[in-house]
Amino acid sequence: MAEFERFAPSLDVRAVVGTKRERMRVRSAACDRDGRESELARDGRCCDVLITSYDLLRIDADDFAARTFYCCALDEAQYIKNHATKTARGAKRVQARHRFALTGTPMENRLSELWSIFDFLMPGLLGTYMRFREHFELAITGGDEDAARRLRSLVAPFMLRRLKADVLDDLPDKLESVVYTPLEGEQQRLYAAHEQQLRDALTLQKNNRHNKQFNERKVEILAELTKLRQLCCDPRLLYENYAGHAAKLDAIAELVDSAMDAGEKTLVFSQFTSFLALIADQLDARGVPYFTITGATPKKRRLELVNAFNADDTPVFLVSLKAGGTGLNLTGASVVVHADPWWNAAAQNQATDRAHRIGQTQMVSVHKVIAKGTIEERILHLQDAKNELADQVIGGGGVSLASLSQEELLDLLEG
């Protein structure tokens, strides 16, 4: 709503939100299936645009499916990447003459996500999912370059990839760097012990003649990987009674201090909200004011915090990667700190783009804080290797944690 007001103030735009009765009343302002104006249309005409959330679209799917729109545009279209969800099925029921899907991550984890988005845009272009899986997904994942070329030839005519460097000539530069922090003392000992335990378990299973044990324990193994990543951040995320040093907290504090000395604001992203809480404690101890957004922050409150941060002199904004990766305009900041790496580089890039976007007037400095010699450092290398698959089809992508093979998991632990 705020962006329409800024860029297209002449349009009659209404948000389909509130109670069921309130949403029905707003929807009644739109034209019916025959294009006739409703009695509630303002100034004797239909409203121009209806905006709703994916959650409400799922709930109101029957009503939206009962009318025809001139255009249906999905922003952050990766929300329908799983074709089996009610959200994806609800979006695909919307009748519209024209359909658009906008996303910075059309394929985050696997090729089926690209199929689901095209199933909304142009049903049938890529066939049924089972046919797509047989002819493309399995082949391309297995390294079939010819299959990748055939898929790209199918989807490329309907994809417009707009890079900021191409369309925003006046956008300031973005400088990226990796800040390595070596683990020391008790933190290093705890990490080494956990890593060795997981490495031994994986090696034992690899030597097993039957691989069923690995597949059955994969969820448990992935949970152990998450524990390793938490130990890289701060052992208190696993051990409440830990009283030792946490290397990353000092590194993040130094980056914040440096930005403040230069008169710049900082965004700090982490996948772990519990780590954001520890960073907040560190800022409190240093007398540094900050705002925080996590998945628990109501949407209305998020907008209030964003507007306040862009307008006042609060120097730091702590944001969970999942809650703040999309939909926020935080151009008041020119320094971005990723406190821990996520498997998908695309997800981190989208978070960075909360600051590096239209309206930014300063050069943006992006710092990835990495625990030296740990799984975090190897995640960076894995991102590069796995991006090749998406590059073959759409020119960018990421890596799926759940799709890692036993050998890849061992590589993460062995370096």
Buried (B, 14 or more C-beta within 10 A) or exposed (E): EEEBEEEEEEEBBBBBBEEEEEBEBBBBBBBEEEEEBBEEBEEEEBBBBBBBBBEBBBBBBEBBEEBBBEEBBBBBBBBBBBBEBEBBEBBBBBEBEEBBBEBBBBBBBBBBBBBBBBBBBEEEEBBEBEEBBEBBBEBBBEEBEEBBEBBBEBBEEEBEEEEEEEEBEEBEEBEEEBBBBEBEEBBBEBBBEBBEEBBEBBBEBEEEEEEEEBEEBBEEBEEBBBBBBBBBBBBBBBBEEBEBBBBBBEBBBEBBBBBBEEEBBBBBBBBBBBBBBBBBEBBEEEEBEBBBBBEEBEEEEBBEBBEEBBEEEBBBBBBBBBBBBBBBBBBBBBBBBBBBBBBBBBBBBBBBBBBBBEEBEBBBBBBBBBBBBBBBBBBEEBBEEBBEBBEBBBBBBBBBBEEBEBEBBBBBBEE
